[in-house]
């Protein structure tokens, strides 16, 4: 029996060795068997099959009959995965608790590069989950799907959340501001690049430039001055939008297109 490579790869990601994954899959496909039969069905070398089955027993993935020669039965994957998740969850909690004892404060004013979009989103979600007092953020629709639940959860636990939204996403618990028109202007100036910013409790800050091709230039920092800069940037963007609404879109567009005025400022 030859197991599908994606199946083997997925099981190995969950902590099974290749031999363990092959033996378990063989038992699932062929039914109960002794060591010789499992080795033949799985392709695991006979010299390795019994230690492999012993490890599967330790993992709770198979059962062993009290007979000679011993026969093995694969437990249903629903039972195996349930036990696996329980063990991983407990282990993760233990690791977290022990690491907290070892944690050292980061160097003040340290700036760290974030390599990709997923790391940016993971970092942002971490900041949001740990915030206790305030959050200021500017986020595009493309990222709101990943961040909206954490923003709403922060607001529901009493954090003051203000989000400049470049797009159509709407929030219920958090305070959102529709900056769709500003987003169109920014996309025009930045050739499709999206600027995302977030600061939690005035301390943990994140700034990311997300490129149309999927590339990212991003940082996270605990430097207070950058946290202040990010918060004031969000406030200024929101205030600017409110002023535009007050003066009217047509008047603002005339000012924005004036070569000697706002246009020169925006284009640097």
C-alpha positions in Angstrom: 0.0 0.0 0.0 1.3 3.5 -0.9 -0.3 6.3 1.0 -1.0 9.6 -0.7 1.9 12.1 -0.2 -0.4 14.9 1.0 -1.9 12.5 3.6 1.6 11.5 4.8 2.8 15.1 4.8 -0.3 16.2 6.9 0.3 13.5 9.4 4.0 14.3 9.7 3.0 17.9 10.3 1.0 16.6 13.3 4.0 14.9 14.8 3.9 11.4 13.2 7.0 10.0 11.7 6.8 8.7 8.1 6.8 5.1 9.2 4.1 5.8 11.8 1.9 7.5 9.2 2.4 4.7 6.7 1.6 2.0 9.3 -1.5 3.8 10.6 -2.8 4.4 7.1 -2.2 0.7 6.2 -4.2 -0.4 9.2 -7.0 2.0 8.2 -7.0 0.7 4.7 -6.5 -3.0 5.3 -8.0 -3.6 8.7 -6.4 -5.2 11.7 -3.1 -7.1 11.2 0.0 -8.4 12.9 3.4 -6.8 12.6 4.4 -8.8 9.5 1.1 -8.0 7.8 1.4 -4.3 8.6 5.0 -4.1 7.4 4.0 -5.7 4.1 0.9 -3.5 3.6 2.7 -0.2 4.6 6.2 -0.7 3.2 7.7 -0.1 6.6 10.9 -2.3 6.9 10.1 -5.4 9.1 13.0 -4.5 11.3 11.3 -1.2 12.1 7.6 -2.2 12.3 7.3 -3.2 15.9 9.0 -0.1 17.3 6.8 1.9 14.9 3.7 0.2 16.2 4.8 0.7 19.8 5.1 4.4 19.2 1.6 4.4 17.6 0.4 2.7 20.8 2.0 5.5 22.9 0.3 8.1 20.8 -3.1 6.4 21.2 -3.4 5.9 17.5 -3.8 2.0 17.5 -5.0 -0.7 19.8 -3.2 -4.0 20.5 -5.0 -7.3 20.9 -4.0 -9.6 23.8 -3.1 -12.5 21.6 -0.1 -14.1 20.0 1.0 -13.0 17.5 -0.3 -9.6 18.5 -2.6 -7.9 16.1 -3.1 -4.1 15.8 -6.2 -2.1 15.1 -6.2 1.6 13.9 -8.4 3.7 16.1 -10.8 6.0 14.2 -9.2 9.3 13.2 -11.8 11.3 15.1 -10.7 9.7 18.3 -7.0 10.1 17.5 -7.3 13.7 16.4 -9.4 14.6 19.5 -6.7 13.2 21.8 -4.0 14.8 19.7 -5.6 18.2 20.0 -6.1 17.8 23.8 -2.4 16.9 24.2 -1.2 19.7 22.0 -3.5 22.2 23.7 -2.2 21.2 27.1 1.4 21.2 25.9 0.9 24.7 24.3 -0.4 26.0 27.6 2.5 24.6 29.5 5.0 26.1 27.0 3.3 29.5 27.3 3.3 29.4 31.1 7.0 28.4 31.3 8.1 30.9 28.7 6.4 33.6 30.6 8.7 32.8 33.5 11.7 33.2 31.1 10.5 36.3 29.2 12.8 39.2 29.2 11.7 42.7 28.3 12.5 43.7 24.7 15.0 46.4 24.2 13.2 49.7 24.3 12.7 51.4 21.0 13.6 48.2 19.1 12.3 48.0 15.5 11.7 44.5 14.0 11.1 43.7 10.3 8.1 41.5 9.4 8.8 39.3 6.4 5.4 38.7 4.9 1.6 39.4 5.0 0.7 36.5 7.2 3.3 37.6 9.8 1.9 41.1 9.6 -1.7 39.8 10.3 -0.6 37.5 13.0 1.3 40.3 14.7 -1.7 42.6 14.4 -4.0 40.0 15.9 -1.6 39.5 18.8 -1.5 43.3 19.5 -5.3 43.4 19.4 -5.8 40.5 21.7 -3.4 42.0 24.3 -4.7 45.6 24.2 -6.3 46.9 27.4 -7.0 50.6 26.8 -6.9 51.8 23.3 -6.4 50.8 19.7 -5.9 53.1 16.7 -5.7 51.5 13.3 -6.0 52.2 9.6 -6.9 49.0 7.6 -7.9 48.2 4.0 -10.8 45.9 3.1 -8.2 43.2 2.0 -7.0 42.9 5.6 -10.2 43.6 7.4 -11.5 40.1 7.0 -8.6 38.8 9.0 -8.6 41.5 11.6 -12.3 42.5 12.1 -13.1 39.7 14.7 -10.1 40.7 16.9 -11.1 44.4 16.6 -14.7 43.7 17.6 -13.5 41.5 20.4 -11.3 44.2 21.8 -14.1 46.7 21.7 -16.5 44.3 23.5 -14.0 43.9 26.4 -13.9 47.7 26.9 -11.0 48.8 24.8 -11.4 52.1 22.9 -11.1 51.1 19.3 -10.9 53.5 16.4 -10.4 52.2 12.9 -10.0 54.1 9.7 -11.4 51.7 7.1 -10.4 52.0 3.4 -13.3 50.0 2.0 -16.8 48.8 2.6 -16.3 46.7 5.8 -18.5 47.9 8.7 -17.9 47.3 12.4 -20.6 47.1 15.1 -18.8 47.2 18.4 -15.6 49.0 17.3 -15.8 52.6 16.1 -15.1 52.6 12.3 -14.7 55.5 10.0 -15.4 55.2 6.3 -12.4 56.4 4.4 -13.2 54.8 1.1 -12.8 58.0 -0.9 -9.4 58.6 0.8 -8.4 55.1 -0.1 -9.1 55.7 -3.8 -6.9 58.8 -3.6 -4.1 56.9 -1.8 -4.2 54.0 -4.3 -3.8 56.5 -7.1 -0.8 58.2 -5.4 0.8 55.0 -4.2 0.4 52.9 -7.5 -1.8 50.3 -5.8 0.2 49.9 -2.6 -1.8 49.8 0.7 -0.5 51.4 3.9 -1.7 49.7 7.1 -1.0 50.9 10.6 -2.0 49.9 14.1 -1.0 50.9 17.6 -2.2 49.3 20.8 -2.1 51.1 24.2 0.2 53.7 22.7 3.0 51.2 22.9 3.0 48.3 20.4 2.9 49.7 16.9 2.9 48.1 13.4 3.3 49.8 10.0 3.0 47.8 6.8 3.1 48.7 3.1 1.4 45.9 1.2 2.2 45.6 -2.5 -0.2 44.6 -5.3 2.1 41.7 -6.1 1.9 40.3 -2.6 5.2 41.8 -1.4 5.4 43.5 2.0 7.6 46.0 3.7 6.6 46.1 7.4 7.9 46.7 10.9 6.7 46.3 14.5 8.1 48.3 17.4 7.7 49.2 21.0 9.2 52.7 20.5 6.8 55.1 22.1 7.5 57.9 19.6 6.4 55.6 16.7 3.3 54.5 18.6 2.5 58.2 19.1 3.1 58.9 15.4 0.9 56.0 14.3 -2.0 57.1 16.6 -1.7 60.7 15.4 -1.6 59.5 11.7 -4.9 57.7 12.2 -6.5 60.6 13.9 -5.4 63.0 11.2 -6.6 60.8 8.5 -10.0 60.5 10.1 -10.2 64.2 10.9 -9.3 65.0 7.3 -12.1 62.8 6.0 -14.6 64.5 8.4 -13.5 67.9 7.1 -13.9 66.8 3.5 -17.4 65.6 4.3 -18.1 69.0 5.8 -16.8 71.1 2.9 -18.1 68.7 0.2 -16.4 66.3 -2.1 -16.5 68.6 -5.2 -14.8 71.5 -3.4 -12.1 69.2 -2.0 -11.4 67.7 -5.4 -10.9 71.2 -6.8 -8.4 71.9 -4.0 -6.7 68.5 -4.4 -6.2 69.0 -8.1 -4.7 72.5 -7.7 -1.1 72.0 -8.8 0.2 74.7 -6.3 -1.7 73.4 -3.3 -2.8 70.1 -1.8 -1.7 68.2 -4.9 1.9 69.4 -4.4 1.8 68.4 -0.7 0.4 64.9 -1.4 2.8 64.1 -4.2 5.9 65.4 -2.3 
